[in-house]
Amino acid sequence: KKKAQKTSKKDHVVHEIRVRLYKIMKNLVWEKYEHNVCETETAQKLHRLIDICKDHPERPIHCFEMYTKHFVSYLLEGLLRKLVRVPGVGRLFDDHLVEELFLRYELLLTVVSCLTELTESEEFLKQEFADWEVILGELRDELKLFKSLEPKLMRDDPVLARSVQTLNTGKTLVNFGFHLVQKVYHMGEIDDEEKMILCKALDRVTAKLRGIYKFVRRNHQRHCKRNGVKSEDRGIQKSDNREEELFKRKMS
């Protein structure tokens, strides 16, 4: 009986740890949204995903299972892909397909980024959680599962996947620029006017990035129409080069 009580107490502690960890994950997602790394819809969906998992702390961390069960619809994707190819009405479904794929890939990148940060914070986990080894193991398992989806997305939609990666990298660089401006301002190396000029310049870059997000979506539709989505299609390389040229022109 005493042994059962000890086991029950230990399980309860692990449950509380998972709840705390889910809260930390939500904070990480919110930080990424605040830093313009992910879109509003991405942050909202990930918060809902984490809340679903948090309602069942008795289970090991199971974000991947909930992601594939509630937030990814391969049936919808297959239907949209077929409808896009229907003459006359295909255009009506282009935006829906591209938005679905963009959102899915950004969700994946964001959750992989959050899990990577947590798995690399071993010292933090040691200090915060008694059974940190169990939790770290669960986090690493989840990270492997989410990363296993990346090759499929890269293979199915290379232009789309690379575009989202490029845009996220651009957002990260802009955020670093804001941080650097604040740092040199507090060090007294620039005055108020210089700080304002630099921040306005970074704001213009941010606005361009937001515009490019829509621009890439439109061009991806044309890419799908010309070449389909198979990476082995030779036409994709030519399309990729054309997309890169248009992207560079838009940024300049």
Salt bridges, closest charged atoms under 4 A:
GLU16 OE2 - HIS12 NE2 3.04
GLU39 OE2 - LYS171 NZ 2.92
ASP51 OD1 - LYS26 NZ 2.89
ASP51 OD1 - LYS54 NZ 3.99
GLU58 OE2 - HIS56 ND1 3.40
GLU65 OE1 - ARG59 NH2 2.45
GLU77 OE2 - ARG81 NH2 2.81
GLU77 OE1 - ARG104 NH1 2.63
ASP94 OD2 - LYS225 NZ 3.94
GLU99 OE2 - ARG217 NH1 3.94
GLU100 OE2 - ARG104 NH2 3.61
GLU106 OE2 - LYS171 NZ 3.87
GLU117 OE2 - LYS32 NZ 2.75
GLU122 OE1 - ARG140 NH2 3.63
GLU123 OE2 - LYS126 NZ 3.70
GLU128 OE1 - ARG20 NH2 2.57
GLU138 OE2 - ARG18 NH2 2.75
ASP156 OD2 - LYS152 NZ 2.59
ASP157 OD2 - ARG81 NH2 3.16
ASP157 OD1 - HIS220 NE2 3.90
ASP240 OD2 - ARG162 NH2 3.72
GLU243 OE2 - ARG226 NH2 3.98
GLU244 OE2 - ARG162 NH2 3.28
